[in-house]
Amino acid sequence: MQKRHQSITSFLLERAKKMKSVPGYRKLWIEAQDEGYRCGKNQVQRLLQEAGYRSCTALKPGYRGNPPIFRGLQK
C-alpha cells in the first residue's frame, strides 16, 4: 500500500510541475484517472497535503499571487 501511495504521489507532483497553471487536487485526480491510477478525490487530496503541495487560488481572473510550493522537489 505504501509503495502504491508513493507511486501516485510522485506522479501527481510531476504532473503538477509540468502544467502551466497551478492545478488543484480535482484536476490532478482527473489526470491520475486518465493515466489508469485507481484512486479517489479524497485520497489525492490527502496525498498532496502530506507531500506539502499547495495550489493557489486566483484572486482575479488571470492573476496568480503565490507560486505553488513543491517541498522536497526543489533543486
N, C-alpha and C positions, 0 to 999 in steps of 0.2 A: 504494500500500500504506500509506504514511504517513497519508494522508487518511482511509483506512478505519479505521486504528487510532485516530486522533483522534476519529472519529465514535463508535466503540464505547466508548472511554474516557469521553467526555463523557456518553453515555447511561448507562453504569454508575454514574458518580458522581452524576448527577442522580437516578437511581432509588434509589440508596443513601440520599440525603438525604431522599427522600420517604417511605421506610419508617420505621415506628415503631421497629422493632428495629434492631440493628446487623448487617446481613447479611454473610455471608462470601461468598467467590467462588463457591461452588456455587449458592447461592440467586440471586446476580446472574447467573450463567451461565444458569440456567433462565429468568429474566426476559428475558435477551437472546434466547434461543432462541424464546420466546413472541412476541417483537416482530419476529422474522424475521431477526435477525442470524445470520450463519453464522460461528460461532467455536467453539473447543473450550474445555474447562475450563482447560487449562493456559495457553492464550492469555489468557483472562480473568484468571487469577491473575497472570500476568506483567504485563499492562497495569495492573492495580490496584497491584501492587508498584512499578512505575515511576512511577505517579502519586502514590505516598506514602500510599495508603489502607491503613489497618489496622483490621480488625474486632477486637472484644474477645470473649473467651470468658467465659461465666458461671461464677463460682466455685461458686455455689449456685443452685438453680433460682429464677429470677426476679430475680437480682441481677446488675447490670451495674456493674462497678467503674470502668472508664475509658470516657469518651465516645469516639466514633470521631474519627479525625483526618482532616480534609479540608484538606490543604495546598494552598495556592493558590486555594482556593474560598471562604475566609472573607472576610467583608466588613469 
